[in-house]
Amino acid sequence: MEMTRRDIFALGAGLAAVGLINLPAEADEGMVKEAIEKFAGGMPSAGGVEIGAPEIAENGNTVPIEVAAAGATSILILAAGNPNPGVATFNFGKLAGESRASTRIRLARTQDVVAVAKMSDGSTAMARREVKVTIGGCGG
Amino acid sequence: MSKIKPRVKVPKKAKAGEAVTIKTLISHPMESGQRKDKQGKIIPRKIINKFVATFNGEEAFSATIEPAVAANPYIEFSVKLAESGTIQFDWTDDDGSVYSAKKKIAVS
């Protein structure tokens, strides 16, 4: 019997359902909430943080991301659908030109990127943005 | 394993008080600890976990980095300087090694 790609996919999904192969675990919203609260000391209100990201990332192994928040002393980046949500924390000193930084991140699948900012006056803010991923990037 | 090599792009000159963009790159596989080898064993995590940029000894920008940052980590940020000096960049590997680069910048 010839195996079409559809058959192989269905077989894999079936095996995963039975637990015979391991799909990478996904961070649940509880882990994301915990990471946010640990950084911000509470749940920040939305707004005041920009996330620059492609709408569709062709390659989940390297997705360009930019974060900015006027007046922020640090910004935490989380990937809500990765096995672990933590990505990076940027800290801006007095000599930083603006509270803005870019990097490239790994996204395992289509998911929200979350950015949480801490300001010099102690207030916090956050934003969340979905990035669609065509080929996942967790090396599985 | 290919060599771990930092590269930075810093303008040679800047105006005092003007934000200048700094681009940094370090060639590093950023082994996440999620991948398995052909025998099915987990390849251990080995990443750059911290990046610090200091200007004339004062920390201007830093990043703590997790395995979700892509291989060959690229970090771009900006600085606003009041005087000429040297920017030092340091990347720390999980194994304790520190890789560094330095660039002079003339501010007028």
gemmi code that builds the backbone of each chain (N, CA, C; Angstrom):
import gemmi

chains = {
    "A": [
        ("MET", (0.851, -1.191, 0.000), (0.000, 0.000, 0.000), (0.882, 1.235, 0.000)),
        ("GLU", (0.538, 2.148, -0.863), (1.384, 3.349, -0.937), (0.961, 4.330, 0.149)),
        ("MET", (1.931, 4.865, 0.870), (1.626, 5.841, 1.927), (1.674, 7.242, 1.340)),
        ("THR", (0.559, 7.887, 1.328), (0.602, 9.289, 0.917), (1.061, 10.100, 2.115)),
        ("ARG", (1.439, 11.369, 1.850), (1.874, 12.239, 2.958), (0.733, 12.443, 3.948)),
        ("ARG", (-0.468, 12.448, 3.414), (-1.630, 12.639, 4.296), (-1.736, 11.469, 5.267)),
        ("ASP", (-1.447, 10.251, 4.737), (-1.515, 9.064, 5.593), (-0.472, 9.133, 6.692)),
        ("ILE", (0.731, 9.572, 6.323), (1.821, 9.621, 7.310), (1.486, 10.626, 8.405)),
        ("PHE", (0.928, 11.757, 7.996), (0.560, 12.785, 8.962), (-0.494, 12.252, 9.922)),
        ("ALA", (-1.493, 11.572, 9.351), (-2.575, 11.042, 10.188), (-2.032, 10.001, 11.148)),
        ("LEU", (-1.104, 9.179, 10.662), (-0.485, 8.161, 11.510), (0.263, 8.815, 12.655)),
        ("GLY", (1.020, 9.858, 12.334), (1.788, 10.567, 13.363), (0.885, 11.183, 14.414)),
        ("ALA", (-0.192, 11.805, 13.944), (-1.113, 12.451, 14.881), (-1.747, 11.401, 15.779)),
        ("GLY", (-2.056, 10.233, 15.159), (-2.639, 9.138, 15.942), (-1.668, 8.639, 17.002)),
        ("LEU", (-0.416, 8.468, 16.607), (0.610, 7.995, 17.547), (0.804, 8.995, 18.682)),
        ("ALA", (0.782, 10.275, 18.319), (0.958, 11.307, 19.343), (-0.196, 11.262, 20.331)),
        ("ALA", (-1.399, 11.048, 19.793), (-2.569, 11.011, 20.665), (-2.448, 9.879, 21.671)),
        ("VAL", (-1.836, 8.756, 21.226), (-1.678, 7.611, 22.120), (-0.449, 7.791, 23.011)),
        ("GLY", (0.373, 8.839, 22.707), (1.542, 9.104, 23.543), (2.774, 8.335, 23.131)),
        ("LEU", (2.747, 7.740, 21.919), (3.904, 6.948, 21.504), (5.033, 7.792, 20.929)),
        ("ILE", (4.703, 8.983, 20.435), (5.799, 9.883, 20.047), (5.587, 11.187, 20.796)),
        ("ASN", (6.705, 11.852, 21.073), (6.567, 13.084, 21.854), (6.532, 14.306, 20.963)),
        ("LEU", (5.424, 14.995, 20.996), (5.405, 16.312, 20.370), (5.967, 17.267, 21.415)),
        ("PRO", (6.680, 18.339, 20.995), (7.191, 19.255, 22.017), (6.032, 19.808, 22.839)),
        ("ALA", (6.247, 19.866, 24.126), (5.198, 20.385, 25.009), (4.968, 21.852, 24.705)),
        ("GLU", (3.796, 22.316, 24.982), (3.470, 23.708, 24.711), (3.339, 24.430, 26.036)),
        ("ALA", (3.851, 25.638, 26.094), (3.655, 26.428, 27.311), (2.164, 26.655, 27.464)),
        ("ASP", (1.630, 26.539, 28.653), (0.218, 26.862, 28.791), (0.096, 28.285, 29.295)),
        ("GLU", (-1.102, 28.823, 29.218), (-1.316, 30.207, 29.603), (-0.935, 30.445, 31.060)),
        ("GLY", (-1.010, 29.400, 31.896), (-0.609, 29.523, 33.303), (0.858, 29.885, 33.424)),
        ("MET", (1.698, 29.219, 32.604), (3.143, 29.496, 32.630), (3.416, 30.916, 32.158)),
        ("VAL", (2.653, 31.341, 31.147), (2.844, 32.685, 30.594), (2.455, 33.718, 31.643)),
        ("LYS", (1.319, 33.494, 32.292), (0.827, 34.421, 33.323), (1.850, 34.513, 34.455)),
        ("GLU", (2.387, 33.350, 34.843), (3.367, 33.310, 35.929), (4.613, 34.114, 35.567)),
        ("ALA", (5.070, 33.960, 34.330), (6.273, 34.676, 33.885), (6.014, 36.181, 33.877)),
        ("ILE", (4.829, 36.578, 33.431), (4.486, 38.006, 33.391), (4.460, 38.577, 34.800)),
        ("GLU", (3.777, 37.860, 35.695), (3.620, 38.374, 37.061), (4.937, 38.392, 37.816)),
        ("LYS", (5.807, 37.432, 37.517), (7.109, 37.390, 38.183), (7.929, 38.622, 37.796)),
        ("PHE", (7.826, 39.010, 36.551), (8.587, 40.155, 36.049), (7.960, 41.465, 36.473)),
        ("ALA", (6.637, 41.552, 36.351), (5.962, 42.830, 36.538), (5.406, 43.023, 37.941)),
        ("GLY", (5.399, 41.979, 38.747), (4.830, 42.092, 40.090), (3.320, 42.219, 40.077)),
        ("GLY", (2.697, 41.724, 39.022), (1.239, 41.832, 38.891), (0.899, 41.721, 37.422)),
        ("MET", (-0.355, 41.889, 37.066), (-0.733, 41.797, 35.647), (-0.794, 43.221, 35.082)),
        ("PRO", (0.083, 43.542, 34.136), (0.101, 44.909, 33.611), (-1.111, 45.196, 32.736)),
        ("SER", (-1.414, 46.469, 32.594), (-2.485, 46.837, 31.663), (-1.921, 46.854, 30.251)),
        ("ALA", (-2.783, 46.687, 29.278), (-2.342, 46.622, 27.889), (-2.121, 48.023, 27.341)),
        ("GLY", (-1.087, 48.161, 26.507), (-0.846, 49.446, 25.856), (0.504, 50.022, 26.234)),
        ("GLY", (1.055, 50.853, 25.381), (2.325, 51.514, 25.675), (3.539, 50.685, 25.321)),
        ("VAL", (3.323, 49.523, 24.724), (4.442, 48.677, 24.306), (4.216, 48.308, 22.843)),
        ("GLU", (5.251, 48.506, 22.036), (5.127, 48.127, 20.617), (5.854, 46.825, 20.385)),
        ("ILE", (5.235, 45.960, 19.580), (5.926, 44.740, 19.146), (5.973, 44.783, 17.630)),
        ("GLY", (7.166, 44.772, 17.066), (7.312, 44.697, 15.614), (7.632, 43.254, 15.278)),
        ("ALA", (6.810, 42.644, 14.421), (7.023, 41.248, 14.054), (6.364, 41.024, 12.705)),
        ("PRO", (6.838, 40.041, 11.944), (6.156, 39.763, 10.678), (4.781, 39.160, 10.971)),
        ("GLU", (3.825, 39.393, 10.068), (2.522, 38.749, 10.251), (2.658, 37.250, 10.073)),
        ("ILE", (3.477, 36.895, 9.066), (3.721, 35.478, 8.801), (5.232, 35.248, 8.776)),
        ("ALA", (5.721, 34.349, 9.612), (7.143, 34.021, 9.640), (7.349, 32.766, 8.804)),
        ("GLU", (8.138, 32.902, 7.749), (8.391, 31.754, 6.875), (9.188, 30.665, 7.583)),
        ("ASN", (10.054, 31.087, 8.482), (10.946, 30.148, 9.145), (10.925, 30.391, 10.641)),
        ("GLY", (10.316, 29.482, 11.380), (10.193, 29.644, 12.828), (11.518, 29.606, 13.554)),
        ("ASN", (12.591, 29.222, 12.845), (13.902, 29.188, 13.490), (14.512, 30.559, 13.670)),
        ("THR", (14.043, 31.513, 12.898), (14.610, 32.845, 13.029), (13.558, 33.870, 12.629)),
        ("VAL", (12.895, 34.429, 13.607), (11.823, 35.393, 13.395), (12.275, 36.732, 13.950)),
        ("PRO", (12.391, 37.772, 13.094), (12.844, 39.069, 13.598), (11.758, 39.723, 14.453)),
        ("ILE", (12.165, 40.227, 15.600), (11.230, 40.855, 16.543), (11.846, 42.160, 17.016)),
        ("GLU", (11.018, 43.186, 17.133), (11.493, 44.432, 17.721), (10.512, 44.794, 18.835)),
        ("VAL", (11.024, 45.279, 19.952), (10.139, 45.727, 21.021), (10.545, 47.133, 21.441)),
        ("ALA", (9.562, 47.930, 21.821), (9.853, 49.293, 22.265), (8.777, 49.737, 23.242)),
        ("ALA", (9.189, 50.527, 24.225), (8.231, 51.094, 25.180), (8.876, 52.348, 25.724)),
        ("ALA", (8.301, 53.515, 25.406), (8.911, 54.772, 25.810), (9.085, 54.808, 27.323)),
        ("GLY", (10.305, 55.109, 27.762), (10.556, 55.235, 29.191), (10.786, 53.927, 29.926)),
        ("ALA", (10.859, 52.808, 29.205), (11.024, 51.522, 29.895), (12.466, 51.325, 30.355)),
        ("THR", (12.640, 50.738, 31.534), (13.969, 50.353, 31.995), (14.241, 48.909, 31.597)),
        ("SER", (13.180, 48.120, 31.443), (13.396, 46.792, 30.877), (12.138, 46.249, 30.218)),
        ("ILE", (12.351, 45.388, 29.242), (11.261, 44.753, 28.503), (11.512, 43.253, 28.460)),
        ("LEU", (10.489, 42.491, 28.831), (10.537, 41.027, 28.807), (9.794, 40.537, 27.575)),
        ("ILE", (10.382, 39.593, 26.864), (9.703, 38.999, 25.701), (9.369, 37.544, 26.018)),
        ("LEU", (8.125, 37.168, 25.759), (7.677, 35.792, 25.960), (7.063, 35.258, 24.679)),
        ("ALA", (7.201, 33.961, 24.461), (6.551, 33.310, 23.331), (5.527, 32.354, 23.921)),
        ("ALA", (4.259, 32.716, 23.829), (3.212, 32.015, 24.569), (2.996, 30.576, 24.122)),
        ("GLY", (3.458, 30.216, 22.931), (3.222, 28.855, 22.435), (4.473, 27.997, 22.342)),
        ("ASN", (5.582, 28.448, 22.859), (6.823, 27.657, 22.855), (6.832, 26.702, 24.042)),
        ("PRO", (7.678, 25.654, 24.022), (7.778, 24.751, 25.186), (8.049, 25.514, 26.486)),
        ("ASN", (8.879, 26.519, 26.426), (9.072, 27.426, 27.574), (8.815, 28.838, 27.082)),
        ("PRO", (8.040, 29.633, 27.813), (7.668, 30.946, 27.275), (8.784, 31.997, 27.264)),
        ("GLY", (9.786, 31.875, 28.127), (10.823, 32.910, 28.210), (11.638, 33.013, 26.941)),
        ("VAL", (11.883, 34.231, 26.498), (12.716, 34.452, 25.316), (13.930, 35.308, 25.674)),
        ("ALA", (13.682, 36.516, 26.154), (14.796, 37.404, 26.493), (14.258, 38.543, 27.337)),
        ("THR", (15.169, 39.202, 28.049), (14.834, 40.439, 28.754), (15.857, 41.469, 28.323)),
        ("PHE", (15.389, 42.620, 27.893), (16.287, 43.720, 27.522), (16.282, 44.745, 28.632)),
        ("ASN", (17.469, 45.206, 29.049), (17.583, 46.218, 30.101), (18.232, 47.455, 29.532)),
        ("PHE", (17.588, 48.603, 29.727), (18.060, 49.861, 29.135), (18.643, 50.733, 30.222)),
        ("GLY", (19.949, 51.062, 30.088), (20.600, 51.950, 31.053), (20.391, 53.398, 30.650)),
        ("LYS", (21.000, 54.291, 31.435), (20.851, 55.729, 31.157), (21.378, 56.097, 29.771)),
        ("LEU", (22.369, 55.369, 29.290), (22.976, 55.701, 27.999), (22.235, 55.086, 26.815)),
        ("ALA", (21.222, 54.296, 27.063), (20.471, 53.708, 25.947), (19.731, 54.844, 25.243)),
        ("GLY", (19.827, 54.864, 23.910), (19.231, 55.955, 23.145), (17.735, 56.018, 23.303)),
        ("GLU", (17.106, 54.870, 23.187), (15.682, 54.775, 23.445), (15.409, 53.354, 23.943)),
        ("SER", (14.261, 53.143, 24.517), (13.945, 51.814, 25.058), (13.372, 50.953, 23.943)),
        ("ARG", (14.291, 50.567, 23.060), (13.888, 49.815, 21.866), (15.018, 48.862, 21.538)),
        ("ALA", (14.700, 47.636, 21.179), (15.749, 46.691, 20.796), (15.149, 45.647, 19.874)),
        ("SER", (16.021, 45.046, 19.077), (15.580, 44.002, 18.138), (16.431, 42.769, 18.300)),
        ("THR", (15.810, 41.636, 17.962), (16.569, 40.391, 17.934), (15.847, 39.429, 17.002)),
        ("ARG", (16.314, 38.187, 16.961), (15.633, 37.162, 16.158), (15.326, 36.004, 17.104)),
        ("ILE", (14.116, 35.478, 17.012), (13.718, 34.454, 17.984), (13.222, 33.198, 17.293)),
        ("ARG", (13.095, 32.143, 18.089), (12.571, 30.860, 17.599), (11.124, 30.731, 18.036)),
        ("LEU", (10.250, 30.430, 17.096), (8.845, 30.190, 17.435), (8.475, 28.791, 16.956)),
        ("ALA", (7.988, 27.967, 17.880), (7.697, 26.569, 17.559), (6.488, 26.426, 16.640)),
        ("ARG", (5.582, 27.379, 16.690), (4.341, 27.291, 15.904), (3.683, 28.662, 15.915)),
        ("THR", (2.623, 28.818, 15.200), (1.855, 30.072, 15.253), (1.476, 30.328, 16.707)),
        ("GLN", (1.718, 31.552, 17.184), (1.467, 31.852, 18.597), (1.546, 33.345, 18.834)),
        ("ASP", (1.229, 33.724, 20.071), (1.355, 35.132, 20.471), (2.756, 35.399, 21.014)),
        ("VAL", (3.326, 36.522, 20.609), (4.531, 37.044, 21.249), (4.040, 38.104, 22.228)),
        ("VAL", (4.537, 38.033, 23.463), (4.096, 38.966, 24.506), (5.292, 39.823, 24.903)),
        ("ALA", (5.096, 41.134, 25.048), (6.164, 42.009, 25.530), (5.651, 42.738, 26.757)),
        ("VAL", (6.425, 42.670, 27.863), (6.027, 43.318, 29.112), (7.095, 44.346, 29.444)),
        ("ALA", (6.693, 45.578, 29.719), (7.657, 46.632, 29.991), (7.546, 47.130, 31.419)),
        ("LYS", (8.709, 47.401, 32.010), (8.767, 48.021, 33.334), (9.316, 49.413, 33.121)),
        ("MET", (8.617, 50.404, 33.643), (9.061, 51.797, 33.436), (9.872, 52.295, 34.606)),
        ("SER", (10.582, 53.417, 34.389), (11.400, 53.977, 35.457), (10.553, 54.413, 36.648)),
        ("ASP", (9.269, 54.717, 36.431), (8.433, 55.133, 37.561), (7.768, 53.938, 38.254)),
        ("GLY", (8.175, 52.713, 37.877), (7.636, 51.520, 38.531), (6.395, 50.948, 37.871)),
        ("SER", (5.773, 51.685, 36.961), (4.570, 51.164, 36.310), (4.957, 50.110, 35.276)),
        ("THR", (3.975, 49.323, 34.867), (4.230, 48.262, 33.892), (3.173, 48.317, 32.797)),
        ("ALA", (3.502, 47.741, 31.668), (2.572, 47.731, 30.539), (2.867, 46.500, 29.704)),
        ("MET", (1.906, 46.094, 28.878), (2.223, 44.956, 28.030), (1.437, 44.966, 26.725)),
        ("ALA", (1.942, 44.203, 25.766), (1.273, 44.040, 24.481), (1.447, 42.597, 24.046)),
        ("ARG", (0.574, 42.180, 23.144), (0.561, 40.791, 22.717), (0.247, 40.782, 21.233)),
        ("ARG", (0.954, 39.975, 20.473), (0.739, 40.012, 19.024), (0.911, 38.629, 18.437)),
        ("GLU", (-0.015, 38.212, 17.584), (0.091, 36.884, 17.002), (1.059, 36.895, 15.828)),
        ("VAL", (1.907, 35.884, 15.764), (2.786, 35.693, 14.613), (2.456, 34.317, 14.040)),
        ("LYS", (2.101, 34.292, 12.752), (1.817, 33.002, 12.112), (3.149, 32.406, 11.673)),
        ("VAL", (3.310, 31.117, 11.888), (4.575, 30.456, 11.568), (4.297, 29.321, 10.601)),
        ("THR", (4.983, 29.321, 9.453), (4.726, 28.259, 8.481), (5.574, 27.025, 8.756)),
        ("ILE", (6.852, 27.216, 9.133), (7.670, 26.057, 9.499), (8.184, 26.293, 10.908)),
        ("GLY", (7.797, 25.447, 11.847), (8.103, 25.648, 13.261), (9.588, 25.562, 13.563)),
        ("GLY", (10.023, 26.264, 14.597), (11.448, 26.358, 14.903), (11.873, 25.881, 16.264)),
        ("CYS", (11.518, 24.629, 16.629), (12.091, 24.175, 17.884), (13.002, 22.990, 17.672)),
        ("GLY", (13.416, 22.757, 16.405), (14.415, 21.738, 16.108), (13.927, 20.330, 16.319)),
        ("GLY", (12.635, 20.106, 16.229), (12.115, 18.758, 16.453), (12.141, 17.885, 15.212)),
    ],
    "B": [
        ("MET", (32.879, 22.031, 15.993), (31.961, 23.166, 16.137), (32.642, 24.411, 15.571)),
        ("SER", (31.905, 25.183, 14.823), (32.495, 26.386, 14.220), (32.815, 27.409, 15.303)),
        ("LYS", (33.726, 28.285, 14.971), (34.240, 29.231, 15.956), (33.164, 30.222, 16.395)),
        ("ILE", (33.208, 30.594, 17.660), (32.260, 31.567, 18.200), (32.879, 32.941, 18.014)),
        ("LYS", (32.277, 33.745, 17.159), (32.932, 34.986, 16.755), (31.944, 36.146, 16.834)),
        ("PRO", (32.284, 37.187, 17.602), (31.390, 38.346, 17.656), (31.668, 39.326, 16.515)),
        ("ARG", (30.624, 40.035, 16.090), (30.765, 41.104, 15.093), (29.875, 42.242, 15.506)),
        ("VAL", (30.394, 43.445, 15.465), (29.557, 44.589, 15.854), (29.652, 45.680, 14.809)),
        ("LYS", (28.557, 46.418, 14.655), (28.533, 47.547, 13.723), (28.196, 48.791, 14.543)),
        ("VAL", (29.202, 49.650, 14.665), (29.067, 50.870, 15.464), (29.498, 52.029, 14.581)),
        ("PRO", (28.722, 53.101, 14.495), (29.192, 54.236, 13.691), (30.484, 54.802, 14.294)),
        ("LYS", (31.400, 55.276, 13.419), (32.667, 55.799, 13.935), (32.461, 57.134, 14.633)),
        ("LYS", (31.443, 57.882, 14.147), (31.206, 59.213, 14.709), (29.742, 59.345, 15.090)),
        ("ALA", (29.494, 60.194, 16.074), (28.107, 60.469, 16.444), (28.024, 61.878, 17.008)),
        ("LYS", (26.810, 62.452, 16.955), (26.605, 63.777, 17.560), (26.185, 63.542, 19.009)),
        ("ALA", (26.657, 64.400, 19.886), (26.280, 64.280, 21.296), (24.768, 64.346, 21.426)),
        ("GLY", (24.221, 63.421, 22.187), (22.778, 63.441, 22.446), (21.920, 62.827, 21.361)),
        ("GLU", (22.551, 62.386, 20.251), (21.771, 61.787, 19.166), (21.794, 60.271, 19.326)),
        ("ALA", (20.655, 59.645, 19.138), (20.588, 58.190, 19.285), (21.290, 57.535, 18.098)),
        ("VAL", (22.230, 56.639, 18.388), (22.896, 55.897, 17.315), (22.594, 54.418, 17.461)),
        ("THR", (22.406, 53.765, 16.318), (22.042, 52.355, 16.316), (23.286, 51.481, 16.349)),
        ("ILE", (23.265, 50.506, 17.213), (24.351, 49.545, 17.333), (23.812, 48.179, 16.922)),
        ("LYS", (24.512, 47.499, 16.043), (24.080, 46.163, 15.615), (25.143, 45.163, 16.052)),
        ("THR", (24.695, 44.067, 16.659), (25.662, 43.078, 17.131), (25.233, 41.696, 16.692)),
        ("LEU", (26.244, 40.865, 16.483), (25.992, 39.498, 16.046), (27.079, 38.628, 16.648)),
        ("ILE", (26.736, 37.427, 17.055), (27.784, 36.492, 17.461), (27.442, 35.143, 16.843)),
        ("SER", (28.414, 34.526, 16.175), (28.140, 33.221, 15.572), (28.154, 32.209, 16.714)),
        ("HIS", (27.037, 31.556, 16.921), (26.918, 30.611, 18.024), (25.714, 29.727, 17.732)),
        ("PRO", (25.834, 28.413, 17.873), (24.717, 27.525, 17.519), (23.484, 27.655, 18.420)),
        ("MET", (23.633, 28.202, 19.612), (22.501, 28.341, 20.540), (21.748, 27.011, 20.636)),
        ("GLU", (22.460, 25.995, 21.087), (21.848, 24.671, 21.254), (20.807, 24.766, 22.362)),
        ("SER", (19.549, 24.562, 21.989), (18.455, 24.880, 22.913), (18.245, 23.849, 24.017)),
        ("GLY", (18.732, 22.629, 23.805), (18.434, 21.580, 24.776), (17.132, 20.881, 24.458)),
        ("GLN", (16.509, 21.243, 23.316), (15.259, 20.603, 22.893), (15.517, 19.527, 21.833)),
        ("ARG", (16.687, 19.611, 21.170), (16.929, 18.719, 20.032), (17.448, 17.366, 20.489)),
        ("LYS", (17.188, 16.338, 19.676), (17.692, 15.003, 19.997), (18.685, 14.592, 18.924)),
        ("ASP", (19.678, 13.776, 19.307), (20.620, 13.279, 18.300), (20.043, 12.020, 17.640)),
        ("LYS", (20.858, 11.418, 16.744), (20.340, 10.268, 15.983), (19.972, 9.082, 16.881)),
        ("GLN", (20.585, 9.016, 18.059), (20.263, 7.927, 18.977), (19.059, 8.256, 19.854)),
        ("GLY", (18.510, 9.439, 19.685), (17.344, 9.827, 20.470), (17.691, 10.494, 21.785)),
        ("LYS", (18.988, 10.739, 22.005), (19.401, 11.406, 23.252), (19.311, 12.921, 23.096)),
        ("ILE", (18.898, 13.593, 24.147), (18.817, 15.057, 24.117), (20.227, 15.645, 23.978)),
        ("ILE", (20.384, 16.564, 23.011), (21.653, 17.298, 22.884), (21.624, 18.383, 23.951)),
        ("PRO", (22.621, 18.417, 24.860), (22.526, 19.350, 25.985), (22.501, 20.816, 25.549)),
        ("ARG", (21.837, 21.615, 26.360), (21.734, 23.049, 26.120), (23.108, 23.707, 26.210)),
        ("LYS", (23.372, 24.593, 25.278), (24.594, 25.419, 25.348), (24.287, 26.681, 24.558)),
        ("ILE", (24.067, 27.756, 25.279), (23.688, 28.996, 24.601), (24.493, 30.167, 25.148)),
        ("ILE", (24.404, 31.282, 24.455), (24.833, 32.571, 25.007), (23.674, 32.995, 25.893)),
        ("ASN", (23.915, 33.233, 27.177), (22.802, 33.556, 28.067), (22.783, 35.020, 28.509)),
        ("LYS", (23.847, 35.773, 28.173), (23.851, 37.177, 28.574), (24.681, 38.011, 27.597)),
        ("PHE", (24.211, 39.215, 27.371), (24.910, 40.179, 26.520), (24.924, 41.523, 27.248)),
        ("VAL", (26.106, 42.155, 27.317), (26.185, 43.449, 28.003), (26.979, 44.418, 27.142)),
        ("ALA", (26.499, 45.642, 27.013), (27.237, 46.696, 26.318), (27.523, 47.800, 27.326)),
        ("THR", (28.800, 48.117, 27.492), (29.153, 49.200, 28.420), (29.900, 50.279, 27.647)),
        ("PHE", (29.689, 51.525, 28.051), (30.363, 52.648, 27.422), (31.212, 53.345, 28.468)),
        ("ASN", (32.508, 53.440, 28.210), (33.428, 54.018, 29.200), (33.133, 53.450, 30.588)),
        ("GLY", (32.894, 52.136, 30.618), (32.691, 51.442, 31.889), (31.274, 51.459, 32.430)),
        ("GLU", (30.367, 52.258, 31.838), (28.994, 52.307, 32.365), (28.088, 51.433, 31.503)),
        ("GLU", (27.270, 50.610, 32.136), (26.386, 49.722, 31.380), (25.313, 50.535, 30.649)),
        ("ALA", (25.260, 50.370, 29.346), (24.276, 51.098, 28.542), (23.069, 50.221, 28.229)),
        ("PHE", (23.337, 48.948, 27.996), (22.279, 48.039, 27.566), (22.696, 46.629, 27.910)),
        ("SER", (21.737, 45.798, 28.310), (22.073, 44.391, 28.507), (20.872, 43.533, 28.160)),
        ("ALA", (21.139, 42.259, 27.916), (20.061, 41.327, 27.617), (20.342, 40.010, 28.322)),
        ("THR", (19.316, 39.452, 28.971), (19.431, 38.067, 29.416), (18.703, 37.258, 28.351)),
        ("ILE", (19.311, 36.175, 27.962), (18.922, 35.456, 26.755), (18.576, 34.013, 27.088)),
        ("GLU", (17.484, 33.523, 26.513), (17.053, 32.144, 26.731), (17.198, 31.357, 25.425)),
        ("PRO", (16.995, 30.027, 25.487), (17.158, 29.220, 24.268), (16.240, 29.611, 23.108)),
        ("ALA", (15.189, 30.379, 23.377), (14.290, 30.777, 22.284), (14.860, 31.879, 21.407)),
        ("VAL", (16.041, 32.384, 21.746), (16.678, 33.332, 20.832), (17.368, 32.510, 19.753)),
        ("ALA", (17.239, 32.951, 18.506), (17.718, 32.164, 17.375), (19.239, 32.006, 17.357)),
        ("ALA", (19.701, 30.969, 16.687), (21.142, 30.738, 16.507), (21.775, 31.969, 15.883)),
        ("ASN", (23.055, 32.168, 16.178), (23.785, 33.366, 15.742), (23.034, 34.607, 16.209)),
        ("PRO", (22.929, 34.758, 17.529), (22.085, 35.825, 18.083), (22.440, 37.205, 17.564)),
        ("TYR", (21.411, 37.875, 17.075), (21.508, 39.236, 16.573), (20.810, 40.132, 17.581)),
        ("ILE", (21.487, 41.154, 18.038), (20.845, 42.104, 18.950), (21.159, 43.507, 18.475)),
        ("GLU", (20.131, 44.296, 18.325), (20.270, 45.684, 17.871), (19.650, 46.592, 18.919)),
        ("PHE", (20.319, 47.681, 19.244), (19.802, 48.619, 20.246), (20.389, 49.987, 19.929)),
        ("SER", (20.087, 51.001, 20.728), (20.681, 52.306, 20.443), (21.272, 52.921, 21.704)),
        ("VAL", (22.219, 53.837, 21.498), (22.826, 54.570, 22.612), (22.821, 56.058, 22.297)),
        ("LYS", (22.813, 56.867, 23.350), (22.868, 58.323, 23.213), (24.047, 58.751, 24.064)),
        ("LEU", (25.098, 59.262, 23.421), (26.333, 59.526, 24.148), (26.615, 61.008, 24.247)),
        ("ALA", (27.299, 61.408, 25.326), (27.632, 62.822, 25.525), (29.101, 63.086, 25.231)),
        ("GLU", (29.903, 62.022, 25.111), (31.347, 62.202, 24.927), (31.892, 61.026, 24.123)),
        ("SER", (33.116, 61.194, 23.637), (33.773, 60.115, 22.898), (34.215, 59.032, 23.862)),
        ("GLY", (34.423, 57.842, 23.315), (34.893, 56.781, 24.193), (34.843, 55.436, 23.513)),
        ("THR", (34.831, 54.407, 24.328), (34.869, 53.037, 23.825), (33.655, 52.263, 24.318)),
        ("ILE", (33.031, 51.560, 23.387), (31.936, 50.665, 23.779), (32.516, 49.253, 23.846)),
        ("GLN", (32.267, 48.590, 24.921), (32.695, 47.203, 25.089), (31.465, 46.305, 25.073)),
        ("PHE", (31.572, 45.204, 24.327), (30.461, 44.249, 24.217), (30.933, 42.916, 24.771)),
        ("ASP", (30.155, 42.317, 25.656), (30.517, 41.023, 26.226), (29.355, 40.043, 26.117)),
        ("TRP", (29.660, 38.860, 25.590), (28.673, 37.787, 25.498), (29.138, 36.657, 26.407)),
        ("THR", (28.221, 36.140, 27.250), (28.571, 35.050, 28.168), (27.908, 33.763, 27.721)),
        ("ASP", (28.710, 32.703, 27.627), (28.212, 31.379, 27.242), (27.819, 30.624, 28.510)),
        ("ASP", (26.903, 29.659, 28.398), (26.529, 28.796, 29.526), (27.760, 28.183, 30.188)),
        ("ASP", (28.804, 27.907, 29.392), (29.985, 27.244, 29.963), (30.921, 28.222, 30.663)),
        ("GLY", (30.503, 29.475, 30.780), (31.300, 30.457, 31.513), (32.221, 31.291, 30.644)),
        ("SER", (32.439, 30.865, 29.395), (33.318, 31.673, 28.534), (32.665, 33.015, 28.252)),
        ("VAL", (33.509, 34.033, 28.129), (33.017, 35.363, 27.768), (33.706, 35.774, 26.472)),
        ("TYR", (32.930, 36.180, 25.498), (33.461, 36.652, 24.220), (33.275, 38.155, 24.177)),
        ("SER", (34.290, 38.891, 23.727), (34.203, 40.350, 23.786), (34.586, 41.017, 22.484)),
        ("ALA", (34.101, 42.230, 22.334), (34.490, 43.090, 21.225), (34.481, 44.519, 21.756)),
        ("LYS", (35.270, 45.382, 21.104), (35.363, 46.789, 21.553), (35.339, 47.669, 20.311)),
        ("LYS", (34.673, 48.819, 20.432), (34.724, 49.772, 19.314), (34.811, 51.175, 19.880)),
        ("LYS", (35.655, 52.008, 19.216), (35.752, 53.416, 19.640), (34.698, 54.206, 18.877)),
        ("ILE", (34.181, 55.220, 19.531), (33.229, 56.100, 18.859), (33.573, 57.550, 19.215)),
        ("ALA", (33.641, 58.400, 18.194), (34.006, 59.805, 18.388), (32.726, 60.625, 18.423)),
        ("VAL", (32.509, 61.318, 19.524), (31.272, 62.080, 19.709), (31.601, 63.569, 19.758)),
        ("SER", (30.897, 64.342, 18.908), (31.193, 65.780, 18.891), (29.932, 66.617, 19.071)),
    ],
}
model = gemmi.Model(1)
for chain_id, residues in chains.items():
    chain = gemmi.Chain(chain_id)
    for i, (resn, *xyz) in enumerate(residues, 1):
        res = gemmi.Residue()
        res.name, res.seqid = resn, gemmi.SeqId(i, " ")
        for name, pos in zip(("N", "CA", "C"), xyz):
            atom = gemmi.Atom()
            atom.name, atom.element = name, gemmi.Element(name[0])
            atom.pos, atom.b_iso = gemmi.Position(*pos), 0.0
            res.add_atom(atom)
        chain.add_residue(res)
    model.add_chain(chain)
structure = gemmi.Structure()
structure.add_model(model)
structure.setup_entities()
